[in-house]
Amino acid sequence: MNAVSITTRFYSAEVARHAHGFHQFVFPYCGDLEMEVGRSVGRVKNGVGSFIAAGSAHSFFAKGQNAFIVLDMPVGGSGYPAEISLPVFFEVGPDIQGLLDYATAGREMKGLSVHQHWAWSTLLLDRLVQRGGSLDRTGSQIERALSFMRDRLADAITVADIADAAGMSATCLHAAFRDRLSTTPHAHLISLRLDAVARMLTITNLPIAEVAVRAGYSDQSAMTRALRRVRGQTPAEIRQSVKLVSQEKPKLP
């Protein structure tokens, strides 16, 4: 290929592992695309794109309704960077998302003129290349995982759910938490839930059973067991300690 190609593509089922002689960028538009590029495994979805360097073996899988913006770029093509330093999976920030929104606003990619294709792809590559050295894919994924935990604290979420929200496999998520936070996703979720339990017990008069449900526990007994095992306290002891503090009389000078 001699020029950049920009298309909107739809995938079904699994595409076998293969490689091609041009660079490829895959951006989210609708749905999720599970990808394995070399030894990297992740997912193209809202907020996450993928860069497949020329010659990199890759496969992908999608199910349900989906659509992705795909940019194929010749290696060393005229007017484009000879080398691209990007992680396989990268964050799609507001600047890149704005370009994607422009390209898909009320039209298919094929509706763009040759000049628009060139200008759009040049701007997009410029943003990607400028940010390539500072992108922290793992950090962004961990932040998405933490945000998902905080937002879904009361739900019966699993590590697999957290990994899905972060755009990585459960194994990679576990390794990332160990490396960056010195803990595991499961342990961190427990810690967040117990922090929420402590807050509700100390600043509200909610029944303990309701506190348990709001913190994501199946019942009061499950919450009490977790609290005793991790914090060495019971809900009643936490609530009683607050009462004792509030009942203390100030000492006279």
C-alpha positions in Angstrom: 0.0 0.0 0.0 1.2 3.5 -0.8 -1.3 5.7 1.0 -3.0 5.8 4.3 -6.4 4.0 4.3 -9.1 4.9 6.8 -12.2 2.8 7.1 -15.0 1.9 9.4 -14.9 -1.9 10.0 -17.3 -4.4 11.6 -16.1 -7.7 13.0 -17.8 -11.0 13.8 -16.5 -14.0 15.7 -12.7 -14.6 15.8 -10.1 -13.6 13.2 -7.1 -16.0 13.2 -3.6 -14.8 14.0 -1.9 -13.0 11.1 0.4 -10.2 10.3 0.7 -7.5 7.6 3.4 -5.3 6.1 1.9 -2.0 7.2 1.2 -0.2 10.5 -2.4 -0.4 11.7 -4.3 1.7 14.3 -7.7 0.5 15.6 -9.9 3.1 17.4 -13.1 2.5 19.3 -16.4 3.5 17.8 -19.0 1.0 18.9 -18.6 -2.2 21.0 -15.4 -4.0 22.2 -12.7 -5.8 20.3 -10.5 -8.3 22.2 -7.0 -8.3 20.8 -3.8 -10.3 21.2 -0.8 -8.5 19.6 2.5 -10.3 20.1 2.5 -11.0 23.8 0.2 -8.2 24.7 -3.5 -8.9 25.4 -6.1 -6.2 25.8 -9.3 -4.7 24.5 -10.2 -1.8 22.2 -13.1 -0.1 23.7 -14.3 3.3 24.9 -11.1 5.2 25.8 -8.6 2.6 24.5 -7.1 2.2 21.1 -4.5 -0.2 19.7 -1.4 0.2 17.6 -0.2 -2.9 15.6 3.3 -2.3 14.2 4.0 -3.8 10.7 5.0 -7.4 11.0 3.4 -8.0 14.4 1.4 -11.2 14.6 -2.1 -10.5 16.0 -5.6 -11.9 16.3 -8.9 -10.5 17.6 -12.4 -11.4 18.6 -15.6 -9.4 18.7 -19.2 -10.3 19.4 -22.5 -8.4 19.2 -22.9 -5.1 17.5 -19.6 -3.3 16.9 -17.7 -0.9 14.7 -14.1 0.4 14.7 -12.2 3.1 12.9 -9.1 1.5 11.3 -6.2 3.4 9.9 -3.7 1.4 7.8 -0.4 3.3 7.2 2.5 2.3 4.9 5.9 2.0 6.6 7.9 5.1 5.9 5.1 6.6 3.8 5.7 10.1 2.4 4.6 12.8 4.9 4.3 10.3 7.8 6.8 9.5 10.6 9.3 6.8 9.8 9.2 5.4 13.3 6.3 5.3 15.7 6.9 4.7 19.4 3.5 3.7 20.9 2.4 0.9 23.2 0.2 -1.8 21.8 -2.8 -0.4 23.7 -3.0 3.3 24.4 -5.3 5.8 26.0 -7.7 7.7 23.6 -7.7 11.2 25.2 -10.1 14.1 24.5 -7.8 15.4 21.6 -7.9 12.1 19.7 -11.5 11.5 20.5 -12.4 14.9 19.0 -10.8 13.8 15.7 -12.6 10.5 15.8 -15.9 12.3 16.5 -15.3 14.6 13.5 -14.6 11.7 11.2 -17.7 9.8 12.1 -20.2 12.7 12.6 -23.1 11.9 10.4 -21.0 10.1 7.8 -19.0 6.9 7.1 -15.3 7.2 6.8 -15.5 6.6 3.0 -17.4 9.9 2.8 -14.3 11.9 3.4 -12.5 13.4 0.5 -8.8 12.5 -0.3 -7.7 15.9 1.1 -9.8 15.3 4.3 -8.3 11.8 4.7 -4.8 13.2 4.5 -5.5 16.2 6.8 -7.3 14.0 9.3 -4.8 11.3 9.4 -1.9 13.8 9.7 -3.5 15.5 12.7 -4.2 12.2 14.3 -0.7 10.8 13.9 0.8 14.1 15.1 -1.2 13.8 18.3 -0.3 10.1 18.8 3.4 10.6 18.1 3.6 13.6 20.4 2.1 11.7 23.2 3.7 8.4 22.5 6.6 8.8 24.9 4.5 9.9 27.8 1.6 7.4 27.5 1.3 5.2 30.6 -1.0 2.5 29.4 -0.8 0.5 32.6 -1.3 3.5 34.8 -4.4 4.5 32.8 -5.8 0.9 33.0 -5.2 0.8 36.8 -7.1 4.2 37.1 -10.0 2.8 35.1 -10.0 -0.3 37.4 -10.0 1.9 40.5 -12.8 4.1 39.2 -14.9 1.1 38.3 -14.5 -0.3 41.8 -15.5 2.9 43.4 -18.5 3.4 41.2 -19.7 -0.2 41.5 -18.9 -0.8 45.2 -22.4 -1.9 46.1 -22.6 -4.4 43.2 -21.5 -8.0 43.2 -18.5 -7.3 40.9 -15.7 -9.8 40.2 -12.1 -9.4 39.3 -13.1 -10.4 35.8 -15.5 -7.5 35.7 -12.8 -5.1 36.9 -10.3 -6.4 34.3 -12.9 -5.9 31.6 -13.5 -2.3 32.7 -9.7 -1.7 32.7 -9.3 -3.2 29.2 -6.9 -6.0 30.2 -6.9 -9.7 31.1 -7.4 -10.7 34.8 -3.9 -12.0 34.9 -2.4 -8.7 33.6 -4.6 -6.8 36.0 -3.3 -8.8 38.9 0.3 -8.3 37.9 -0.2 -4.6 37.4 -1.7 -4.2 40.9 1.1 -6.2 42.4 3.7 -4.0 40.6 2.1 -0.6 41.1 0.1 -0.9 44.3 1.7 -3.8 46.1 -1.7 -5.5 46.5 -4.2 -7.5 44.5 -7.5 -6.3 42.8 -9.5 -8.5 45.2 -7.7 -7.2 48.3 -8.1 -3.6 47.2 -11.8 -4.1 46.6 -12.2 -5.5 50.1 -10.2 -2.5 51.5 -12.5 0.0 49.6 -15.6 -1.8 50.9 -14.4 -1.8 54.5 -13.5 1.9 54.3 -17.1 2.5 53.1 -18.4 0.3 56.0 -16.4 2.3 58.6 -17.6 5.6 57.2 -21.3 4.6 57.2 -21.0 3.2 60.7 -19.4 6.3 62.1 -21.4 9.1 60.3 -24.8 7.5 59.8 -27.4 5.7 61.9 -28.1 3.2 59.2 -28.9 -0.3 60.4 -25.9 -2.6 60.2 -27.6 -4.9 57.7 -28.2 -2.0 55.3 -24.6 -0.8 55.7 -23.6 -4.3 54.6 -25.8 -4.2 51.4 -24.6 -0.7 50.5 -21.0 -1.8 50.8 -21.5 -4.7 48.5 -21.8 -7.6 50.9 -24.5 -10.3 50.6 -25.5 -9.9 54.2 -24.5 -8.6 57.6 -22.6 -11.8 58.6 -20.4 -11.7 55.5 -19.5 -8.1 56.3 -18.8 -8.8 59.9 -16.5 -11.7 59.0 -14.5 -9.5 56.6 -14.3 -6.6 59.0 -13.1 -8.9 61.8 -10.6 -10.7 59.6 -9.0 -7.6 58.0 -9.5 -4.8 60.6 -9.8 -6.8 63.8 -13.1 -5.1 64.7 -16.8 -5.8 64.5 -19.5 -3.3 63.3 -20.8 -2.9 66.8 -17.4 -2.1 68.2 -16.8 0.6 65.6 -20.2 2.2 66.3 -19.6 1.9 70.1 -16.2 3.6 69.9 -17.9 6.6 68.2 -20.5 6.8 70.9 -17.8 6.7 73.6 -15.9 9.5 72.0 -19.0 11.7 71.7 -19.9 11.1 75.3 -16.5 12.1 76.7 -16.7 15.3 78.7 -14.1 18.0 78.0 -11.5 18.3 80.6 -11.3 21.5 82.6 -8.0 23.4 82.5 
